[in-house]
Structures are given as structure tokens and as C-alpha cells.
Amino acid sequence: MITQDQFEKEVALIIANAIREDVGDGDHSSLACIPVSAQGKAKLLVKDEGILAGVEFAKQVFQYVDPGMKMEVMIPDGIPVKYGDIAFYVSGSSQSILKAERLVLNAMQRMSAIATKTRFFVTLLEGTQTKILDTRKTTPGIRALEKWAVKIGGGENHRFALYDMIMLKDNHIDFAGGISKAIKKTQQYLKESQQDLKIIVEARNLGEVEEILQSNGVYRILLDNFDYADTRKAVAMIGDQCLTESSGGINEETIRKYAECGVDFISSGALTHSVHNLDLSLKAV
């Protein structure tokens, strides 16, 4: 997994690029009618129900835009909110508040939606050993925010990108000439390049699970689109040789049944690619 330093750099890049994209050579709407010296205060108003996420990100945005702005947090990340709640107040330059407004809202609305869906899935898994994972099915350019939101919602992060974990999927296996060859080539690559990366291998059926188990050094086996019966058989076959992960079309109606098959993880792209933004507003007070 990526380090905290790498993650913080990703977030900083997101903020810088988003402000560049949105502000350009200036917020001319504010420059045209609000004096540079004007001071103001605004509140983050919740107009929906869900899990709040992005408050800490908002702090970083306001500090990037204008270090003189101050935030008073009323509700921190990860807390359930309802219509009418006030998440925080921000005060300082009126122009600066308006310059940061859209980035804060866009990010918090999406992050809160992801945290809300993740928390729902976590609740469905209560009482089992299974943990919910996100995937790389994220919005290009803001992956760090979306994976941050999954953590706020109580889920776990899968690999961050292509560089922090080896994941041998169906196409890798087919292009490499089979499972055993793909694993052997990967282990040789890691040795020669002196990389210390965990290896996950995807299995499409029980025969492939058996073949994967003949190779040592696999961290986790991904059971792709297995039914319940074959998932239980695979878990029994694997035992404690490595971790197990179910994936492929798993939804709120089926996730509990897959967890009860005994898998360690369930990964779901829906956590990040199929959410409805939480309704939030930044209003002057």
C-alpha cells in the first residue's frame, strides 16, 4: 500500500489542480463586486442524510487558498448527519471563501456519498469476519479522495494503484501463458527488481484455485464471479494458505451471503462508481 507521505502528496496535487482548473487567472465574479478587504463567514449546511466525509479535506483546501481562513468544526468526518445539521463554519476573506467554495462542496458531496454507501455495506457485514474493499474503479484524478472516503465509511482500501501491489487478473494470466507461468514470472521479476510487493491472483474457477495453491508466495486469491457453493468450496480448499477475496457483481442483496461463505474480503467497485452525491451547501451567515 502507499505510504502516508505518498497519500498526502496525492491530495495536495488534487487541490492544486482543482483550484487551477476552477479559478484560472481569477474569480472575476468575486473580484468584480466584493472588496479585497471584505471579511465574511459561511456555514456548511447539510440538506440530506448520510455519513459526513471531507471535513478534513475542506480544511486543507481553505488553507491552500488562504492560510488566514479559520474553520470551526461542528461535526467531524465519519459521523451520521441529517437535514439541517451544520458541519462547520469558515471565516476570513470573503473572496477566499468564495474561491474555495465549489471545490469544497464538490469533494464533500462525493466523499460523503461514498462514505455513506461504504458504511451501509459495513453494516450488512456485521457479525462476519469479512471486510469490504474498494477497487481502482474510481474517478480519474481524485482517487485519493474517494479511497479516503471509503476509510471514513469504515471500509478498507485495496491497492491504491498499479504500483503498490501485484494483481494478476485474467488478461495477465492469459497473456503470460497460464497461472503458473504468470506467478513464476512475477516472482522472478520481483526478485530481479528488488521489489517487495504482495501478489494477488484472480481465479475464475475451482481448477484455477487449485493451480494457484501449487505456487508459494501468493498473498490473496481473488474468487471472481464464483457462486455461493463454489465460494465455500474454494475457502475450504485454500484454508490458511493465503487470504481470500470475493468479487464480481456483488451487491447489497448478495454481500451477506458471500461473507457467510467465509471469505476474508469482498471488493466492490460500486462503493466509488455508483453513488448519489449528498446534498450540501455553503451559505453565508
C-alpha positions as CSV (number, residue, x, y, z in Angstrom):
1,M,0.0,0.0,0.0
2,I,1.1,3.6,-0.5
3,T,2.7,5.5,2.4
4,Q,1.1,8.3,4.2
5,D,3.5,10.7,2.6
6,Q,2.6,9.5,-0.8
7,F,-1.1,9.8,0.0
8,E,-0.7,13.4,1.3
9,K,1.2,14.3,-1.9
10,E,-1.7,13.0,-4.0
11,V,-4.2,15.1,-2.0
12,A,-2.0,18.2,-2.4
13,L,-1.9,17.6,-6.2
14,I,-5.7,17.2,-6.3
15,I,-6.2,20.6,-4.5
16,A,-3.6,22.4,-6.7
17,N,-5.0,21.1,-9.9
18,A,-8.7,21.7,-8.9
19,I,-8.0,25.3,-8.0
20,R,-6.1,25.8,-11.2
21,E,-9.0,24.3,-13.2
22,D,-11.7,26.3,-11.4
23,V,-10.0,29.7,-10.7
24,G,-7.7,30.2,-13.7
25,D,-6.5,33.8,-13.8
26,G,-9.0,34.9,-11.1
27,D,-12.5,34.6,-9.7
28,H,-13.8,37.5,-11.7
29,S,-17.3,37.3,-10.2
30,S,-16.0,38.0,-6.7
31,L,-13.3,40.4,-7.9
32,A,-16.0,42.4,-9.7
33,C,-18.3,43.1,-6.7
34,I,-16.6,42.2,-3.4
35,P,-13.8,44.4,-1.9
36,V,-10.5,42.7,-1.3
37,S,-10.7,43.8,2.4
38,A,-14.2,42.3,3.0
39,Q,-14.4,39.7,5.7
40,G,-17.1,37.1,5.9
41,K,-18.4,33.9,7.5
42,A,-20.1,30.8,6.0
43,K,-21.6,27.6,7.2
44,L,-21.6,24.1,5.6
45,L,-25.3,23.2,5.7
46,V,-26.4,19.6,5.4
47,K,-29.5,19.1,3.3
48,D,-29.6,15.3,3.2
49,E,-29.0,12.2,5.4
50,G,-25.8,10.1,5.4
51,I,-22.2,9.9,6.7
52,L,-20.3,13.1,6.6
53,A,-16.9,13.0,4.8
54,G,-14.4,15.6,3.6
55,V,-14.2,17.9,6.5
56,E,-10.5,17.4,6.9
57,F,-10.1,17.8,3.2
58,A,-12.0,21.1,3.4
59,K,-9.5,22.3,6.0
60,Q,-6.7,21.7,3.5
61,V,-8.5,23.5,0.7
62,F,-9.2,26.6,2.8
63,Q,-5.6,26.7,4.0
64,Y,-4.3,26.3,0.4
65,V,-6.5,29.1,-0.9
66,D,-5.8,31.4,2.1
67,P,-3.9,30.5,5.2
68,G,-5.8,33.3,7.0
69,M,-9.1,31.5,6.9
70,K,-10.4,29.7,10.1
71,M,-12.6,26.7,10.4
72,E,-14.8,25.8,13.4
73,V,-15.8,22.2,13.1
74,M,-19.1,21.2,14.5
75,I,-19.3,17.6,13.0
76,P,-16.2,15.7,12.2
77,D,-15.7,13.1,9.4
78,G,-17.4,9.8,9.8
79,I,-20.4,11.0,11.8
80,P,-24.1,10.4,10.6
81,V,-25.8,13.7,9.6
82,K,-29.3,14.8,8.8
83,Y,-31.1,17.6,7.1
84,G,-30.4,21.0,8.9
85,D,-27.1,20.0,10.5
86,I,-24.2,22.4,10.3
87,A,-20.9,20.6,9.7
88,F,-18.6,23.6,10.2
89,Y,-18.2,27.4,10.0
90,V,-15.4,29.1,8.0
91,S,-14.4,32.7,8.4
92,G,-12.0,35.0,6.7
93,S,-11.7,36.9,3.4
94,S,-15.0,36.8,1.6
95,Q,-13.2,36.4,-1.7
96,S,-11.2,33.5,-0.4
97,I,-14.3,31.7,0.9
98,L,-16.0,32.0,-2.5
99,K,-12.8,30.9,-4.3
100,A,-12.7,27.6,-2.3
101,E,-16.5,27.0,-2.1
102,R,-17.0,24.9,-5.2
103,L,-14.1,22.6,-4.7
104,V,-15.1,22.0,-1.0
105,L,-18.7,21.2,-2.0
106,N,-17.9,19.0,-5.0
107,A,-15.4,17.0,-2.9
108,M,-17.5,16.7,0.2
109,Q,-20.7,15.8,-1.6
110,R,-19.0,12.9,-3.4
111,M,-16.9,11.8,-0.4
112,S,-20.0,11.8,1.8
113,A,-21.9,9.7,-0.7
114,I,-19.0,7.1,-0.8
115,A,-18.7,7.1,3.0
116,T,-22.5,6.6,3.3
117,K,-22.6,3.6,0.9
118,T,-19.5,2.1,2.5
119,R,-21.0,2.4,6.0
120,F,-24.2,0.7,4.7
121,F,-22.1,-2.3,3.3
122,V,-20.1,-2.4,6.5
123,T,-23.4,-2.7,8.5
124,L,-24.5,-5.6,6.2
125,L,-21.3,-7.4,7.1
126,E,-21.6,-7.1,10.9
127,G,-21.1,-10.3,12.7
128,T,-18.9,-11.8,10.0
129,Q,-15.1,-11.9,9.6
130,T,-15.4,-10.3,6.2
131,K,-14.1,-6.7,5.4
132,I,-15.3,-4.6,2.5
133,L,-12.7,-3.3,0.0
134,D,-12.8,-0.6,-2.7
135,T,-11.2,-1.1,-6.1
136,R,-9.5,1.0,-8.8
137,K,-12.8,1.9,-10.3
138,T,-12.5,5.5,-9.2
139,T,-12.9,8.9,-10.9
140,P,-9.6,9.7,-12.7
141,G,-7.7,12.4,-10.9
142,I,-9.4,12.2,-7.5
143,R,-8.8,8.6,-6.5
144,A,-7.1,9.6,-3.2
145,L,-10.3,11.4,-2.1
146,E,-12.6,8.5,-3.0
147,K,-10.4,6.0,-1.2
148,W,-10.2,8.3,1.8
149,A,-14.0,8.4,1.9
150,V,-14.1,4.6,1.9
151,K,-11.9,4.6,5.0
152,I,-14.1,7.2,6.7
153,G,-17.1,5.0,6.0
154,G,-15.4,2.1,7.7
155,G,-14.2,0.1,4.7
156,E,-10.7,-0.9,3.7
157,N,-8.6,0.2,0.8
158,H,-7.5,-2.3,-1.8
159,R,-4.3,-1.4,-3.7
160,F,-4.1,2.3,-4.5
161,A,-2.8,1.9,-8.0
162,L,-0.8,-0.3,-10.3
163,Y,2.5,0.4,-8.5
164,D,1.8,-0.7,-4.9
165,M,0.6,-4.3,-5.3
166,I,0.8,-7.1,-7.9
167,M,-2.6,-8.2,-9.1
168,L,-2.6,-11.0,-11.7
169,K,-6.0,-10.9,-13.4
170,D,-7.5,-13.0,-16.2
171,N,-5.8,-11.0,-19.0
172,H,-2.3,-11.1,-17.3
173,I,-2.7,-14.8,-16.9
174,D,-3.8,-15.4,-20.5
175,F,-1.1,-13.2,-21.9
176,A,1.6,-14.9,-19.7
177,G,0.5,-18.3,-20.9
178,G,-1.3,-19.6,-17.8
179,I,-1.4,-19.2,-14.0
180,S,1.7,-21.0,-13.0
181,K,3.8,-19.1,-15.6
182,A,2.3,-15.8,-14.6
183,I,3.2,-16.4,-10.9
184,K,6.7,-17.7,-11.7
185,K,7.5,-14.7,-14.0
186,T,6.1,-12.3,-11.4
187,Q,8.2,-13.7,-8.5
188,Q,11.3,-13.6,-10.7
189,Y,10.5,-10.0,-11.7
190,L,10.1,-9.0,-8.0
191,K,13.4,-10.7,-7.2
192,E,15.3,-9.1,-10.0
193,S,13.9,-5.6,-9.4
194,Q,14.2,-6.0,-5.6
195,Q,10.6,-5.0,-5.1
196,D,8.6,-6.1,-2.1
197,L,5.1,-6.2,-3.3
198,K,2.3,-8.6,-2.3
199,I,0.8,-10.8,-5.0
200,I,-2.9,-11.3,-5.6
201,V,-4.1,-13.8,-8.2
202,E,-7.5,-14.0,-9.7
203,A,-9.2,-17.4,-10.1
204,R,-12.1,-18.0,-12.5
205,N,-13.0,-21.5,-11.3
206,L,-12.0,-24.1,-8.7
207,G,-9.4,-25.6,-11.0
208,E,-7.6,-22.3,-11.1
209,V,-7.7,-22.1,-7.3
210,E,-6.1,-25.5,-7.1
211,E,-3.4,-24.4,-9.6
212,I,-2.7,-21.2,-7.7
213,L,-2.2,-23.2,-4.5
214,Q,0.6,-25.1,-6.1
215,S,2.7,-21.9,-6.0
216,N,4.1,-20.4,-2.8
217,G,4.1,-16.7,-2.1
218,V,0.6,-15.7,-3.1
219,Y,-0.8,-13.2,-0.6
220,R,-4.5,-13.5,-1.6
221,I,-6.7,-15.3,-4.1
222,L,-9.5,-13.4,-5.8
223,L,-12.5,-15.5,-6.4
224,D,-14.1,-13.8,-9.5
225,N,-17.8,-14.3,-10.1
226,F,-18.0,-17.5,-8.1
227,D,-21.4,-18.7,-6.9
228,Y,-22.0,-19.4,-3.2
229,A,-21.3,-23.1,-3.5
230,D,-18.0,-22.8,-5.3
231,T,-17.0,-19.9,-2.9
232,R,-17.5,-22.2,0.1
233,K,-15.5,-25.0,-1.7
234,A,-12.7,-22.5,-2.6
235,V,-12.5,-21.2,1.0
236,A,-12.2,-24.8,2.3
237,M,-9.5,-25.6,-0.3
238,I,-7.5,-22.5,0.5
239,G,-7.7,-22.8,4.3
240,D,-4.9,-20.8,5.9
241,Q,-2.5,-20.9,2.9
242,C,-3.5,-17.4,1.9
243,L,-6.3,-14.8,2.2
244,T,-9.5,-14.9,0.1
245,E,-11.4,-12.2,-1.7
246,S,-14.8,-12.4,-3.5
247,S,-15.5,-10.0,-6.3
248,G,-17.8,-9.6,-9.3
249,G,-21.3,-8.2,-9.3
250,I,-21.8,-8.4,-5.5
251,N,-24.5,-6.1,-4.3
252,E,-26.4,-5.3,-1.2
253,E,-28.7,-8.3,-1.7
254,T,-25.8,-10.8,-2.0
255,I,-22.9,-9.4,0.0
256,R,-24.0,-11.0,3.3
257,K,-24.3,-14.5,1.7
258,Y,-20.8,-14.2,0.2
259,A,-19.5,-13.2,3.6
260,E,-21.1,-16.2,5.2
261,C,-19.1,-18.4,2.8
262,G,-16.1,-17.4,4.9
263,V,-14.1,-15.1,2.6
264,D,-11.8,-12.6,4.3
265,F,-12.6,-9.7,1.9
266,I,-15.3,-8.6,-0.6
267,S,-14.3,-6.0,-3.1
268,S,-16.9,-3.7,-4.7
269,G,-16.4,-1.1,-7.4
270,A,-19.9,0.2,-6.6
271,L,-18.5,1.9,-3.5
272,T,-17.0,4.5,-5.7
273,H,-18.6,4.3,-9.1
274,S,-22.3,4.1,-8.2
275,V,-23.2,6.7,-5.6
276,H,-25.5,9.6,-5.4
277,N,-24.0,12.8,-4.0
278,L,-25.1,14.0,-0.6
279,D,-26.8,17.4,-0.8
280,L,-24.6,20.0,0.9
281,S,-24.5,23.8,0.7
282,L,-22.1,26.6,1.8
283,K,-24.1,29.5,2.9
284,A,-23.1,33.0,4.1
285,V,-24.1,33.8,7.7
